[in-house]
């Protein structure tokens, strides 16, 4: 009972890890190498292959898209390997199993799939990523230096005049799509050697076509971003100037209020001075009346002279 439970647990773990309980047909062979199965894998369409053979076919024919089954042309979204104790101890078989897991992770949908793909590429090319970037920059500099002056002038005109970018965008898209369609449709008519070279370059030519289509939009977006940034900077400058003018106007209003208060104080002082002057004038008139009354009284008080 215990051994049976242990086996059931191991089978459940294998199924959870993506391993297969089934075995390939005994009288069958790998349809790619026509030899015995080495790390046999079952595709989601039901056909069996060697793990290394199907991965090489994927690398050679359709990467980064899904590999198609050589029998039924069905897109293979999952490979289920059969694992034996020998394969676990063999380094080559363990590497094949790991690559199969990477293949299955490539086609997980959603955010998880994007994360797994980016992690895979970083693990595989991470140590040499700076070498790739530096080589790409050097190649870009060489291409720019060796480009004819007419093409450089045309590119500058495209950057300066966005209307011409919109006009030439249709031509660029037609050229890119024509390159891709001709490559995918008529590569079978080419000689074997040339066909092999073109198949190896097919993915990069597809990427170049996509870049040719995206480049005009990228230039327009970059120029629009620069214009938006410049407008924001000008708006910030205008707001700063407006704030400075408002502060200056507020200071002028404060000075005007202070001058108005000083003028009111001067008016009050002037009114007080006028009142004092009027009082002084009245005082002088009163003094004159008093002096006249005193003189008249003095004259009346004097005795008449004796005859």
C-alpha positions as CSV (number, residue, x, y, z in Angstrom):
1,X,0.0,0.0,0.0
2,X,2.8,2.4,0.9
3,X,4.7,1.8,-2.3
4,X,1.6,2.3,-4.3
5,X,0.8,5.6,-2.6
6,X,4.4,6.7,-3.2
7,X,4.1,5.9,-6.9
8,X,0.8,7.7,-7.2
9,X,2.5,10.8,-5.5
10,X,5.4,10.6,-7.9
11,X,3.0,10.4,-10.9
12,X,1.0,13.3,-9.7
13,X,4.2,15.3,-9.3
14,X,5.3,14.4,-12.8
15,X,1.9,15.4,-14.2
16,X,2.1,18.7,-12.3
17,X,5.6,19.4,-13.7
18,X,4.4,18.7,-17.3
19,X,5.9,15.2,-17.6
20,X,4.1,12.4,-19.5
21,X,3.0,9.0,-18.2
22,X,2.6,7.6,-21.7
23,X,5.3,5.9,-23.8
24,X,5.9,6.3,-27.5
25,X,5.0,3.4,-29.7
26,X,7.6,0.6,-29.6
27,X,7.7,0.1,-33.4
28,X,7.9,3.8,-34.2
29,X,10.8,6.2,-34.6
30,X,11.4,9.9,-34.6
31,X,10.0,11.4,-37.8
32,X,12.7,14.0,-37.9
33,X,15.9,12.0,-37.4
34,X,14.4,8.6,-38.2
35,X,16.2,7.1,-35.2
36,X,15.2,5.9,-31.8
37,X,13.6,8.3,-29.5
38,X,16.0,10.3,-27.3
39,X,14.0,12.1,-24.5
40,X,10.7,11.4,-26.3
41,X,8.2,14.3,-26.2
42,X,4.6,14.2,-27.1
43,X,3.1,17.3,-28.8
44,X,-0.4,18.6,-28.1
45,X,-1.5,17.1,-31.5
46,X,-0.5,13.6,-30.3
47,X,2.6,13.0,-32.3
48,X,5.9,11.9,-30.8
49,X,9.4,13.4,-31.4
50,X,12.8,13.5,-29.9
51,X,13.1,16.5,-27.6
52,X,16.4,17.7,-29.2
53,X,15.0,17.2,-32.8
54,X,11.8,19.2,-32.3
55,X,13.7,22.0,-30.6
56,X,16.2,22.2,-33.4
57,X,13.3,22.3,-35.9
58,X,11.8,25.1,-33.9
59,X,15.1,27.0,-33.8
60,X,15.7,26.4,-37.5
61,X,12.2,27.0,-38.9
62,X,9.9,29.2,-36.9
63,X,11.4,30.7,-33.8
64,X,10.1,32.9,-32.1
65,X,6.7,31.7,-33.4
66,X,5.3,28.3,-32.4
67,X,6.7,25.3,-34.1
68,X,4.4,23.4,-36.5
69,X,4.0,19.7,-36.4
70,X,5.7,18.1,-39.5
71,X,2.7,15.7,-39.9
72,X,-0.4,17.7,-39.4
73,X,1.0,21.3,-39.5
74,X,-0.7,22.0,-36.2
75,X,0.9,24.7,-34.0
76,X,2.7,23.0,-31.1
77,X,1.9,25.0,-27.9
78,X,3.1,22.4,-25.4
79,X,5.6,19.6,-25.4
80,X,5.1,16.8,-22.8
81,X,8.4,14.9,-22.2
82,X,8.6,11.3,-20.9
83,X,11.2,11.3,-18.1
84,X,13.1,8.2,-17.0
85,X,15.8,7.8,-14.3
86,X,18.4,7.6,-17.0
87,X,17.4,11.0,-18.4
88,X,17.5,12.6,-15.0
89,X,21.2,11.6,-14.5
90,X,22.3,12.4,-18.1
91,X,23.5,16.0,-18.5
92,X,22.4,16.3,-22.2
93,X,19.0,14.9,-21.4
94,X,18.6,17.2,-18.5
95,X,19.5,20.2,-20.7
96,X,16.9,19.1,-23.3
97,X,14.3,18.8,-20.6
98,X,15.1,22.3,-19.4
99,X,14.9,23.7,-23.0
100,X,11.5,22.0,-23.3
101,X,10.3,23.7,-20.2
102,X,11.5,27.0,-21.7
103,X,9.6,26.3,-24.9
104,X,6.4,25.6,-23.0
105,X,6.9,28.9,-21.1
106,X,7.3,30.9,-24.3
107,X,3.7,30.5,-25.1
108,X,2.0,31.2,-21.8
109,X,-0.4,34.0,-22.4
110,X,-0.8,37.2,-20.5
111,X,1.6,39.0,-18.1
112,X,3.1,35.8,-16.9
113,X,4.2,34.8,-20.3
114,X,5.9,38.2,-20.9
115,X,7.7,37.9,-17.6
116,X,8.9,34.3,-18.4
117,X,10.1,35.3,-21.9
118,X,12.0,38.3,-20.6
119,X,13.5,36.2,-17.8
120,X,14.6,33.6,-20.2
121,X,16.3,36.0,-22.5
122,X,18.0,37.8,-19.6
123,X,19.3,34.6,-18.3
124,X,20.6,33.4,-21.7
125,X,22.0,36.7,-23.0
126,X,22.3,38.8,-19.8
127,X,26.1,38.5,-19.4
128,X,26.7,39.5,-23.0
129,X,23.9,42.1,-23.2
130,X,26.3,45.1,-23.0
131,X,28.4,43.5,-25.8
132,X,25.3,43.3,-28.0
133,X,24.3,46.9,-27.2
134,X,27.8,48.2,-27.9
135,X,28.1,46.3,-31.1
136,X,24.7,47.6,-32.2
137,X,25.7,51.2,-31.4
138,X,29.0,50.8,-33.3
139,X,27.1,49.3,-36.3
140,X,24.6,52.2,-36.2
141,X,27.5,54.8,-36.1
142,X,29.2,53.1,-39.1
143,X,25.9,53.0,-41.0
144,X,25.2,56.7,-40.3
145,X,28.8,57.6,-41.4
146,X,28.7,55.6,-44.6
147,X,25.2,56.7,-45.6
148,X,25.1,58.9,-48.7
149,X,24.5,62.6,-48.1
150,X,21.2,62.5,-50.1
151,X,19.7,59.9,-47.7
152,X,20.9,61.9,-44.7
153,X,19.2,65.1,-46.1
154,X,16.0,63.2,-46.8
155,X,16.0,61.8,-43.2
156,X,16.5,65.3,-41.8
157,X,13.7,66.6,-44.0
158,X,11.5,63.8,-42.6
159,X,12.3,64.8,-39.1
160,X,11.7,68.5,-39.7
161,X,8.5,68.2,-41.7
162,X,6.0,65.8,-40.2
163,X,3.6,66.2,-43.1
164,X,6.2,64.5,-45.4
165,X,6.5,61.7,-42.9
166,X,2.7,61.1,-43.2
167,X,3.0,61.1,-47.0
168,X,6.0,58.8,-47.1
169,X,4.7,56.5,-44.5
170,X,2.5,54.6,-47.0
171,X,5.5,54.0,-49.2
172,X,7.6,52.8,-46.3
173,X,4.9,50.5,-45.2
174,X,4.4,49.1,-48.7
175,X,8.1,48.4,-49.1
176,X,8.3,46.6,-45.7
177,X,5.2,44.5,-46.2
178,X,6.3,43.6,-49.7
179,X,9.7,42.4,-48.4
180,X,8.0,40.3,-45.7
181,X,5.4,38.8,-48.1
182,X,7.9,37.9,-50.8
183,X,10.2,36.3,-48.2
184,X,7.4,34.2,-46.8
185,X,5.8,33.1,-50.0
186,X,8.6,32.6,-52.5
187,X,11.5,31.3,-50.4
188,X,10.7,27.8,-51.5
189,X,11.6,28.7,-55.1
190,X,15.1,29.7,-54.2
191,X,18.2,27.4,-54.4
192,X,18.8,25.3,-51.2
193,X,21.9,27.2,-50.1
194,X,20.3,30.6,-50.6
195,X,17.1,29.3,-49.0
196,X,19.0,28.2,-45.9
197,X,20.6,31.5,-45.5
198,X,17.4,33.4,-46.0
199,X,15.6,31.2,-43.5
200,X,18.2,32.0,-41.0
201,X,17.8,35.7,-41.7
202,X,14.0,35.6,-42.0
203,X,13.3,36.6,-38.4
204,X,15.7,39.5,-38.6
205,X,14.2,40.7,-41.9
206,X,10.8,40.5,-40.3
207,X,12.1,42.7,-37.4
208,X,13.6,45.1,-40.0
209,X,10.2,45.3,-41.7
210,X,8.5,46.1,-38.5
211,X,11.1,48.7,-37.7
212,X,10.5,50.3,-41.1
213,X,6.8,50.5,-40.4
214,X,7.2,51.8,-36.8
215,X,10.0,54.3,-37.5
216,X,7.9,57.1,-39.0
217,X,5.4,56.9,-36.1
218,X,8.3,56.9,-33.7
219,X,9.8,60.1,-35.2
220,X,6.4,61.8,-35.1
221,X,5.9,60.8,-31.5
222,X,9.4,61.9,-30.5
223,X,8.9,65.3,-32.2
224,X,5.4,65.7,-30.6
225,X,7.0,64.9,-27.2
226,X,9.6,67.5,-27.8
227,X,7.0,70.1,-28.8
228,X,4.9,69.2,-25.7
229,X,7.9,69.5,-23.5
230,X,8.8,72.9,-25.0
231,X,5.2,74.1,-24.6
232,X,5.2,73.1,-21.0
233,X,8.5,74.9,-20.5
234,X,7.1,78.1,-22.1
235,X,3.9,77.8,-20.0
236,X,6.0,77.5,-16.9
237,X,8.0,80.6,-18.0
238,X,4.8,82.6,-18.7
239,X,3.3,81.5,-15.4
240,X,6.5,82.6,-13.6
241,X,6.4,86.0,-15.4
242,X,2.7,86.4,-14.5
243,X,3.4,85.6,-10.9
244,X,6.2,88.2,-10.9
245,X,3.9,90.8,-12.5
246,X,1.2,90.0,-9.9
247,X,3.7,90.5,-7.1
248,X,4.9,93.8,-8.6
249,X,1.3,95.0,-8.9
250,X,0.6,94.0,-5.3
251,X,3.6,96.0,-4.2
252,X,2.5,99.0,-6.3
253,X,-1.0,98.8,-4.7
254,X,0.6,98.8,-1.3
255,X,2.6,101.8,-2.2
256,X,-0.5,103.5,-3.6
257,X,-2.4,102.8,-0.4
258,X,0.5,104.2,1.7
259,X,0.6,107.3,-0.5
260,X,-3.2,107.7,-0.2
261,X,-3.0,107.5,3.6
262,X,-0.1,110.0,3.6
263,X,-2.2,112.4,1.4
264,X,-5.2,112.0,3.8
265,X,-3.0,112.8,6.7
266,X,-1.7,115.9,4.9
267,X,-5.2,117.0,4.2
268,X,-6.1,116.7,7.8
269,X,-3.0,118.6,8.8
270,X,-3.8,121.3,6.3
271,X,-7.4,121.6,7.6
272,X,-6.0,121.9,11.1
273,X,-3.6,124.6,9.9
274,X,-6.4,126.5,8.2
275,X,-8.5,126.3,11.4
276,X,-5.6,127.6,13.4
277,X,-5.0,130.4,10.9
278,X,-8.7,131.4,11.1
279,X,-8.5,131.3,14.9
280,X,-5.4,133.5,14.8
281,X,-7.2,136.0,12.6
282,X,-10.2,136.1,14.9
283,X,-7.9,136.5,17.8
284,X,-6.2,139.5,16.1
285,X,-9.6,141.1,15.4
286,X,-10.7,140.5,19.0
287,X,-7.5,142.0,20.3
288,X,-8.1,145.1,18.1
289,X,-11.6,145.4,19.5
290,X,-10.4,145.0,23.0
291,X,-7.6,147.5,22.5
292,X,-10.1,150.0,21.0
293,X,-12.5,149.5,24.0
294,X,-9.6,150.1,26.4
295,X,-8.6,153.2,24.7
296,X,-12.2,154.5,24.7
297,X,-12.5,153.6,28.4
298,X,-9.2,155.4,29.1
299,X,-10.4,158.5,27.4
300,X,-13.6,158.5,29.3
301,X,-11.8,158.1,32.6
302,X,-9.5,161.1,32.1
303,X,-10.8,164.4,33.8
304,X,-11.6,167.5,31.8
305,X,-8.9,170.2,31.8
306,X,-9.5,173.2,34.1
307,X,-10.1,176.5,32.4
